């Protein structure tokens, strides 16, 4: 009865907890700012600790904890935190054109948009990037070697071509020049020229009285417009742009450095220093504890590299 009363009191004093998807998720009576995390020890209740580390000396530039299991919305706050700290020591536009790499957990439209907004040169691979080999970039599902530039596929500019349509990464729909949404009709469509593509279809109501119908539909009797988009070539897609960037030789070379830059930092804090768990509750307290852990790591780095590093960054 006491436990039930405690839960009833909690529900009366707290609002529903909303997740990253905008829907209500399970609350926690003990620490409602924490989250369920899947770890090597199973599912635990805790906080997701993040850190931005510089490549040269592995100094932690910004550290923050989040009460959510995934990193799909963490890039913006992390970049903003690093920006403020670097500006505080006199750097102007500290993130502009700087190379930033993150693991696949950060691959999301929201994070990629945050990178673009901050002006950083980001390298964030999608979960399937290891299955793609750059040596076979011209193979089957991407393009035919006899037509590398898709010249046969491009339509004449008398009518709207696929380049005139833009992808909405959030909804996954294609937006036509008139602002109407096209839905996915077939994800495994094979064009007459042998390309593997995604077939998009406009609703009949969208094309019926459209003012741009004459520039969009070649045949006046066609009910609605279909668009075939070659895989990896969705116009205006920030996610496809990142995939193409990662698949380049330079992109893979830069991203491969991430493992040796940031992972040893977490290894030093958790394994070498023994600071492998939080002992407080509430995001504010846990965030302070995480920053103190990172401070211990940074002090060791300053001791190792001496005043030279401190002077060079001031």
ABEGO torsion letter per residue (X at the ends): XAAAAAAAAAAAABBBBBBAAGBBBBBBAABAABBBBBBAAEBBBBBBBBBBBBAAAGBBABBBBBBBABAAAAAAAAAAAAAAAAAAAGBBGAABGBBBBBBAAABBAAAAAAAAAAGBBBBBBBAAAAABBAAAAABAAABBAABAAGAAABBBAABBBAAABBBBAAAGBBBBAAGBBBBBABAABBBAAGBBBBBBBBBAAAAAABAAAAAABABAABABBBBBBBBGABBGBAAAAAAAAAABAAAAAAAAAAAAAAAAAAAAAAAAAGBABBABBEAAAAAAAAAAAAAAAAAAAAAAAEAAAAAAAX
